[in-house]
Amino acid sequence: MLTAIGSLTLLGLVLGGLLGIASKYLKVEGNPLVIEVEEMLPGSQCGQCGFPGCGPAAEALADGKADVTLCPPGGRALAADLAKKLSVEVDLTSMEEKEPAVAFVNEDLCIGCTRCFAQCPTDAFIGAPKQIHTVIGEICTSCEKCIDICPTECITMQPLEATVQTWHWPKPKERRLAA
C-alpha cells in the first residue's frame, strides 16, 4: 500500500515538473495589441459582435478584419477608444447608442420551455423546465438573443431604472468647431 502511494506521488511530481519546464520553454508569445484591445472590450462574451467572445473579436480588430464599431455594449465611447488605439478613422454618427436595458420575462406568458437558457451567453435566467423563469438583472448584457428564440414572445427588454448607485449626469452633446 505504501509502495503504491509513494510511486504515484513520485510519478505526479516528475510529470508536474516536466509540465512546468515545458510551459516555460515552449511558451508562445501573443500579440500585445490583441491583449490590450481585449482588455478594452467589456468581457461579457455576449456574441453581439458576431464573434464567439471578446478574445476572437480582439484578434479580428488587431488584424484589421473587423470594424471598431463592432461592440454594441461598448457603445460610441468604446468605438472611439478603439479607433484611437488602432489609429483608424471612424464615423460614429451612424452608430446607435443604446440605453442600458435588461430582459424581462412576462410570467403570464412563460411556458417554461428553457430555450432562453441555452441562448443566454451569461446564464442570466433562473428557472427550471416547465416552470416560470426570471432574469438576474445584474448579469444580463442586453444582447437580445433570448427575445428571438422565445416561442411565446414573453421576453421583452426594459430600460434599467435609475437608482442612486447607477444614475449619472447625461453626457454633453458633441459640438463641432468650424475650421
C-alpha positions as CSV (number, residue, x, y, z in Angstrom):
1,M,0.0,0.0,0.0
2,L,2.8,2.5,0.9
3,T,4.7,1.5,-2.2
4,A,1.7,2.4,-4.4
5,I,1.2,5.7,-2.7
6,G,4.9,6.5,-2.9
7,S,5.1,5.6,-6.6
8,L,2.1,7.6,-7.5
9,T,3.4,10.6,-5.6
10,L,6.8,10.3,-7.3
11,L,5.1,10.0,-10.7
12,G,3.0,13.1,-10.1
13,L,6.0,15.1,-9.0
14,V,8.0,14.1,-12.1
15,L,5.2,14.7,-14.5
16,G,4.3,18.0,-12.8
17,G,8.0,19.1,-13.1
18,L,8.1,18.2,-16.8
19,L,4.9,20.2,-17.4
20,G,6.4,23.2,-15.6
21,I,9.6,23.0,-17.7
22,A,7.6,22.6,-20.9
23,S,5.4,25.6,-20.2
24,K,8.5,27.7,-19.6
25,Y,10.4,26.7,-22.7
26,L,7.6,26.1,-25.2
27,K,5.6,29.3,-24.3
28,V,4.2,31.1,-27.4
29,E,4.1,34.9,-27.1
30,G,0.9,36.5,-28.3
31,N,0.4,39.8,-30.0
32,P,0.5,42.5,-27.2
33,L,-2.0,44.6,-29.2
34,V,-4.6,41.8,-29.1
35,I,-4.2,41.7,-25.3
36,E,-4.6,45.5,-24.9
37,V,-7.7,45.5,-27.2
38,E,-9.2,42.6,-25.3
39,E,-8.8,44.4,-22.0
40,M,-10.7,47.4,-23.5
41,L,-13.7,45.3,-24.5
42,P,-16.4,44.7,-21.9
43,G,-15.6,41.0,-21.5
44,S,-19.2,39.9,-21.3
45,Q,-18.7,37.3,-24.1
46,C,-22.2,38.1,-25.3
47,G,-21.5,37.5,-29.0
48,Q,-23.4,40.6,-30.2
49,C,-20.4,41.5,-32.4
50,G,-20.7,38.3,-34.4
51,F,-17.7,36.6,-32.8
52,P,-17.9,33.9,-30.1
53,G,-16.3,36.1,-27.5
54,C,-14.2,39.1,-26.8
55,G,-10.9,37.2,-27.5
56,P,-11.7,36.4,-31.1
57,A,-13.2,39.9,-31.6
58,A,-9.9,41.5,-30.2
59,E,-7.9,39.4,-32.6
60,A,-10.0,40.5,-35.6
61,L,-9.7,44.1,-34.5
62,A,-6.0,43.9,-34.2
63,D,-5.6,42.2,-37.6
64,G,-7.8,44.9,-39.2
65,K,-10.5,42.3,-40.2
66,A,-13.3,43.9,-38.1
67,D,-14.7,47.4,-37.7
68,V,-14.1,49.3,-34.4
69,T,-17.9,49.8,-34.1
70,L,-18.5,46.0,-33.7
71,C,-19.3,46.1,-29.9
72,P,-22.8,47.2,-29.2
73,P,-22.5,47.0,-25.4
74,G,-19.4,49.2,-25.5
75,G,-21.2,52.0,-27.5
76,R,-19.6,55.0,-29.0
77,A,-17.1,55.6,-26.2
78,L,-15.5,52.2,-26.8
79,A,-15.6,52.6,-30.6
80,A,-13.8,56.0,-30.2
81,D,-11.2,54.5,-27.8
82,L,-10.6,51.5,-30.1
83,A,-10.2,53.8,-33.1
84,K,-7.6,55.9,-31.2
85,K,-5.7,52.8,-30.1
86,L,-5.7,51.2,-33.6
87,S,-5.0,54.6,-35.3
88,V,-8.0,54.3,-37.7
89,E,-10.6,56.9,-38.7
90,V,-14.2,56.1,-37.7
91,D,-17.6,57.8,-38.3
92,L,-19.7,57.4,-35.2
93,T,-22.7,59.3,-36.4
94,S,-24.4,56.2,-37.7
95,M,-23.7,54.2,-34.5
96,E,-26.8,53.8,-32.4
97,E,-26.3,54.5,-28.7
98,K,-28.5,52.0,-26.8
99,E,-29.7,52.8,-23.3
100,P,-28.9,50.1,-20.7
101,A,-31.7,47.5,-20.5
102,V,-32.3,44.1,-19.1
103,A,-34.5,41.2,-20.3
104,F,-37.9,40.8,-18.5
105,V,-40.0,37.7,-18.5
106,N,-43.8,38.1,-18.6
107,E,-44.7,35.3,-16.2
108,D,-48.3,35.1,-17.5
109,L,-47.0,34.1,-21.0
110,C,-43.9,32.0,-20.0
111,I,-44.4,28.2,-20.5
112,G,-41.0,27.2,-19.1
113,C,-39.5,25.8,-22.4
114,T,-35.9,26.8,-21.3
115,R,-34.9,27.8,-24.8
116,C,-33.8,31.2,-23.4
117,F,-31.4,29.3,-21.0
118,A,-29.5,27.8,-23.9
119,Q,-29.4,31.1,-25.8
120,C,-28.2,33.3,-22.9
121,P,-24.4,33.8,-23.0
122,T,-24.2,34.8,-19.4
123,D,-26.7,32.4,-17.8
124,A,-28.9,35.3,-16.5
125,F,-32.0,33.2,-16.4
126,I,-33.3,31.4,-13.4
127,G,-35.9,28.7,-13.5
128,A,-36.5,25.0,-14.4
129,P,-38.2,23.1,-17.2
130,K,-41.9,23.7,-17.2
131,Q,-41.6,26.4,-14.6
132,I,-41.7,30.2,-14.8
133,H,-38.4,31.9,-15.4
134,T,-36.9,35.2,-14.3
135,V,-33.8,37.2,-15.1
136,I,-30.9,38.3,-12.9
137,G,-30.6,41.9,-14.0
138,E,-27.1,42.4,-12.8
139,I,-25.9,39.6,-15.2
140,C,-28.0,40.4,-18.3
141,T,-25.9,42.0,-21.0
142,S,-29.0,43.0,-23.1
143,C,-27.8,41.0,-26.1
144,E,-31.5,40.3,-27.0
145,K,-30.7,36.7,-28.1
146,C,-33.4,35.4,-25.8
147,I,-36.1,37.5,-27.5
148,D,-35.6,35.9,-30.9
149,I,-35.7,32.3,-29.5
150,C,-38.8,32.6,-27.2
151,P,-41.8,30.8,-28.8
152,T,-44.4,32.7,-26.7
153,E,-42.8,36.2,-27.1
154,C,-42.9,36.6,-23.3
155,I,-39.4,38.2,-23.1
156,T,-39.0,42.0,-23.6
157,M,-36.2,44.4,-23.0
158,Q,-36.9,47.0,-20.3
159,P,-34.7,50.0,-19.5
160,L,-32.8,49.9,-16.3
161,E,-34.3,52.1,-13.6
162,A,-32.0,54.8,-12.3
163,T,-31.0,54.3,-8.7
164,V,-28.7,56.3,-6.5
165,Q,-25.9,53.8,-7.4
166,T,-26.5,53.8,-11.2
167,W,-27.6,57.4,-12.0
168,H,-25.1,59.6,-13.9
169,W,-25.2,63.0,-15.4
170,P,-26.2,63.0,-19.0
171,K,-23.3,63.2,-21.4
172,P,-22.9,66.5,-23.1
173,K,-23.6,66.6,-26.9
174,E,-20.6,66.9,-29.2
175,R,-20.0,70.3,-30.7
176,R,-18.1,70.6,-33.9
177,L,-15.8,73.6,-34.2
178,A,-15.6,75.4,-37.5
179,A,-12.2,75.1,-39.0
